Amino acid sequence: MSPRTAEHMTWHQSHHVVDGVMVHPSDGEAWKHFNSVHPHFSAESRNVCLGLCTDRFNPFGLFAAPYSYWPVIMIVYNLPPWMCMKSEFMFLSMVKPGPSSLGRNIDVCH
C-alpha cells in the first residue's frame, strides 16, 4: 500500500458524523453493532474492514439462462467514500459459475 493511501485508512474512525445522515458504511447500524460486539477489533482504527458484494452476470444475454457467473468483490471500507468505491480499491476475489443464486452458499471448493 502506498503512503498516500495509508494515510486515509483511518478515515472511517475520525470523520465527523452528522445525525440522521449516512455518508459512509461506518455511519450505519450494522457497523456500530459490529464495533459493540467486537470492541477489541474496533479499538484499533488501522484494522481493515472489508465489504463483500456479488451480483449475477450472464455473458450470453437474457436468453441463455443456464449460463451465469457470480463475481465476488471485496471492498476496503476503511477508506473515505470518495475512494472506497473506486475500481482500484475493489478486488475480485473469485468468480463462481452457476445457474442459481449463491445466497449463503458461497463455497470456494465447490
For each residue, the residues with C-beta under 8 A, 3 or more apart:
1: 5 6 9
2: 5 6
3: 6 7
4: 7 8
5: 1 2 8 9 79 83
6: 1 2 3 9
7: 3 4
8: 4 5 11 78 79 80 83
9: 1 5 6 45 46 48 76 78 79
10: 13 14 45 46 78
11: 8 14 15 78 79 80
12: 15 24 25 26 45 49 77 78 79 80
13: 10 26 45
14: 10 11 45
15: 11 12 23 24 26 80
16:
17: 27
18: 21 23
19:
20:
21: 18 27
22: 27 28
23: 15 18 27 81
24: 12 15 27 77 80 81 84
25: 12 28 30 31 49 51 77
26: 12 13 15 31 49 77
27: 17 21 22 23 24 31
28: 22 25 31 32
29: 32 33
30: 25 33 34
31: 25 26 27 28 34 35 49
32: 28 29 35 36
33: 29 30 36 37
34: 30 31 37 38 42
35: 31 32 38 39 41 42
36: 32 33 39
37: 33 34
38: 34 35 41 42
39: 35 36 42 43
40: 43
41: 35 38 44 47
42: 34 35 38 39 47
43: 39 40
44: 41 47
45: 9 10 12 13 14
46: 9 10
47: 41 42 44
48: 9 76 78
49: 12 25 26 31 76 77 78
50: 74 75 76 77
51: 25 74 75 77
52: 72 73 74 75 93
53: 72 73 75
54: 70 71 72 73 96 102 106
55: 70 71
56: 68 69 70 101
57: 68 69 70 71
58: 61 62 64 65 67 68 69
59: 64 67 69
60: 63 64 67
61: 58 64
62: 58 65
63: 60
64: 58 59 60 61 67
65: 58 62 68 99
66: 99
67: 58 59 60 64 97 99
68: 56 57 58 65 97 98 99
69: 56 57 58 59 95 96 97 98
70: 54 55 56 57 95 96 97 98 101 102
71: 54 55 57 92 94 95 96
72: 52 53 54 92 93 94 95 96 102 106
73: 52 53 54 90 91 92 93
74: 50 51 52 90 91 93
75: 50 51 52 53 84 85 89 90 91
76: 9 48 49 50 79 84 89
77: 12 24 25 26 49 50 51 84
78: 8 9 10 11 12 48 49 84
79: 5 8 9 11 12 76 83 84 89
80: 8 11 12 15 24 83 84
81: 23 24 84 85
82: 86
83: 5 8 79 80 86 89
84: 24 75 76 77 78 79 80 81 89
85: 75 81 89 90
86: 82 83 89 90
87: 90
88:
89: 75 76 79 83 84 85 86
90: 73 74 75 85 86 87
91: 73 74 75
92: 71 72 73 95
93: 52 72 73 74
94: 71 72 108
95: 69 70 71 72 92
96: 54 69 70 71 72 102 106 110
97: 67 68 69 70
98: 68 69 70 102
99: 65 66 67 68
100:
101: 56 70
102: 54 70 72 96 98 105 106
103:
104:
105: 102
106: 54 72 96 102
107: 110
108: 94
109:
110: 96 107
